[in-house]
């Protein structure tokens, strides 16, 4: 976040939750927009956003917020994108850029794209940054620092609009990557969507066990379980929409995952220690590469305090 020259005049953020409020804070902090407005259908969320001073003005309808906006960011759950796009279409100014932060890209491209009027640029995006929390109070200005933001422009996207959107995210602290929506959905299926499904599943399984009590699961959770519970505490609406909208890629990756899990099951059954050791050595190396790439730090146990 260096140069204070705004890349955008008026920025309209639709949905002032974790990501929308973080975009507002990062845009304010970096000077990436000269005016910031937020729309949210939740009266409580809007009141919280106002109390936090996230924007210059607050709106209960998206239609009202987008008037005169140079950049509109849809920061609502993926399942709400079509409704919002329908609502804002008549109010968009010619030359505006419409983008989004949805965790799935192909369904957004296909459902929102046709609703964007001629003369308005539509370039979907996804900041690969977040937490398990939601709502305006969960946002923070540094959320995007050093994290990737993936843009998935349609084939006929305007290069100048793509440049403006890339510059905007760079100013918010992100590194920008560009790829097709299909490829994004495959990559994120394995790096984000399937891991969340595994976490939801293992926490659900532990909850249903009859031979191990729930209080034992909680008591001994430091053995690894609690790290899954962080992910499994993620917003139910958001994640329901991710799985409903990235069905093909998730099922493809889940198929691969199930085959590999079966291979591990065999290795344990037949006492194939070499197979287990080789895999665990390889996965440890992947963790090291993530740390080396600056996508996590190597503080032991995620920096949790321990008595010495
Ligand atoms: P969030 O904290 O739940 O915020 C979503 C906000 O949108 C809520 O305030 C919600 O209000 C509001 N909203 C819902 N429908 C609306 C509509 N039709 N018009 C205006 N506002 C509406 O969720 P989030 O985590 O910021 O996620 C937002 C988007 O970012 C999702 O598409 C998600 O896939 C994507 N994303 C999330 C993460 C993450 O880690 N959380 C990371 C990257 C991308 P109500 O609460 O009243 O419904």
Boltz pocket constraint, residues with backbone or C-beta under 6 A from the ligand:
constraints:
  - pocket:
      binder: B
      contacts: [[A, 14], [A, 15], [A, 16], [A, 17], [A, 18], [A, 19], [A, 20], [A, 39], [A, 40], [A, 41], [A, 42], [A, 43], [A, 45], [A, 62], [A, 74], [A, 75], [A, 76], [A, 77], [A, 78], [A, 80], [A, 83], [A, 84], [A, 101], [A, 102], [A, 103], [A, 104], [A, 126], [A, 127], [A, 128], [A, 129], [A, 130], [A, 131], [A, 132], [A, 133], [A, 134], [A, 135], [A, 136], [A, 235], [A, 238]]
      max_distance: 6.0
